Amino acid sequence: MLDPITGSPILMALAALALIAVAITAVRFAIKIAIRVGLVAAVVLAGIYTVGYLGII
Protein backbone atom coordinates (compact mmCIF):
# COMPACT_ATOMS: atom_id res chain seq x y z
CA MET A 1 0.00 0.00 0.00
CA LEU A 2 2.82 2.42 0.84
CA ASP A 3 5.07 1.22 -1.96
CA PRO A 4 4.08 3.96 -4.47
CA ILE A 5 4.68 6.65 -1.84
CA THR A 6 8.01 5.32 -0.58
CA GLY A 7 9.29 4.88 -4.12
CA SER A 8 9.20 8.59 -4.95
CA PRO A 9 11.26 11.15 -3.02
CA ILE A 10 8.90 13.95 -4.06
CA LEU A 11 5.89 12.11 -2.67
CA MET A 12 7.81 11.30 0.50
CA ALA A 13 8.67 15.00 0.94
CA LEU A 14 5.04 16.01 0.37
CA ALA A 15 3.84 13.39 2.83
CA ALA A 16 6.36 14.62 5.41
CA LEU A 17 5.25 18.24 4.91
CA ALA A 18 1.61 17.23 5.28
CA LEU A 19 2.40 15.33 8.46
CA ILE A 20 4.29 18.31 9.89
CA ALA A 21 1.41 20.67 9.01
CA VAL A 22 -1.11 18.38 10.69
CA ALA A 23 1.08 18.09 13.79
CA ILE A 24 1.52 21.86 14.05
CA THR A 25 -2.22 22.43 13.66
CA ALA A 26 -3.01 19.80 16.29
CA VAL A 27 -0.54 21.30 18.78
CA ARG A 28 -1.91 24.81 18.25
CA PHE A 29 -5.47 23.55 18.73
CA ALA A 30 -4.46 21.64 21.87
CA ILE A 31 -2.79 24.73 23.33
CA LYS A 32 -5.90 26.85 22.70
CA ILE A 33 -8.12 24.24 24.34
CA ALA A 34 -5.74 23.91 27.31
CA ILE A 35 -5.74 27.68 27.86
CA ARG A 36 -9.55 27.81 27.76
CA VAL A 37 -9.89 24.86 30.13
CA GLY A 38 -7.36 26.45 32.48
CA LEU A 39 -9.24 29.75 32.52
CA VAL A 40 -12.56 28.03 33.20
CA ALA A 41 -10.99 25.96 35.97
CA ALA A 42 -9.47 29.08 37.53
CA VAL A 43 -12.82 30.88 37.53
CA VAL A 44 -14.61 27.85 38.99
CA LEU A 45 -12.00 27.38 41.71
CA ALA A 46 -12.06 31.08 42.55
CA GLY A 47 -15.85 30.90 42.85
CA ILE A 48 -15.70 27.84 45.09
CA TYR A 49 -13.03 29.49 47.24
CA THR A 50 -15.08 32.68 47.54
CA VAL A 51 -18.23 30.78 48.46
CA GLY A 52 -16.31 28.77 51.04
CA TYR A 53 -14.55 31.84 52.42
CA LEU A 54 -17.78 33.78 52.83
CA GLY A 55 -19.42 30.77 54.47
CA ILE A 56 -22.46 30.78 52.18
CA ILE A 57 -22.55 26.99 51.99
Buried (B, 14 or more C-beta within 10 A) or exposed (E): EEEEEEEEEEEEEEBEEEEEEEEEEEEEEEEEEEEEEEEEEEEEEEEEEEEEEEEEE
